[in-house]
Amino acid sequence: MELKDIKQQFFTYRNGMLADLLRSSGDAHKVIFGLNLPQIIEIARIAGKDATLAEQLWNNINTRESRLIAPMIYPIECFSIEKAHEWINSIESTEVADILCHKLLRYCNYAEELYISYSNSPSDILRYLALRLAQNLLVLDININRATLYRIANSEINRNVAITKTLALELAES
């Protein structure tokens, strides 16, 4: 698939009511087609793995669905730690952070290093990503350092930040 084919699929599945709801809820993207996650996953399945296409989609920062599908089609074996840092540092929403962690970062052999390095970021969204990535690693039953995880979770609980507190509490209790 090419970029124009993916955009055509977005247009085909567009849902104005969901797009309006996302906009009214504060989604910062300028272009929102209103696709739900199963639709995006199906388009990604058809598109297959393609690093170049994933890059094109990720760089389309104004379109919600482009940012969500990019991690789904980027081949894990080609996703370097440098590329991970680049993508992480351009995260604009918790939804994008969730998909990036769930569909790509958690499968990288440097995932634990990433969550630890972003856990003390001055940015709330980057700390959210760190916690979400740690949560994804636990789900995969990756052998991560629990003492470090508890320290990070408790530190985040003490910050009392709305977008990270629930995740931090869940991780502290795991």
Number of C-alpha atoms within 10 A of each C-alpha: 13 12 15 9 12 21 15 12 15 20 13 11 15 17 15 13 11 15 19 15 12 17 16 10 9 9 18 15 16 11 16 22 23 21 20 14 13 9 14 20 16 11 20 22 13 11 19 14 18 17 17 15 19 23 18 15 23 22 15 15 17 14 18 26 25 26 26 23 26 28 27 24 25 22 15 18 9 11 15 13 16 9 12 17 12 11 16 21 13 14 17 17 16 17 14 22 24 18 20 25 25 18 19 21 26 25 16 18 13 13 23 20 12 21 26 18 13 22 22 15 13 9 12 18 20 25 23 28 28 28 28 25 26 28 22 20 21 16 10 11 9 14 9 13 9 13 9 11 22 17 12 22 25 17 15 24 18 10 12 12 13 11 13 23 19 17 18 28 15 12 20 18 9 11
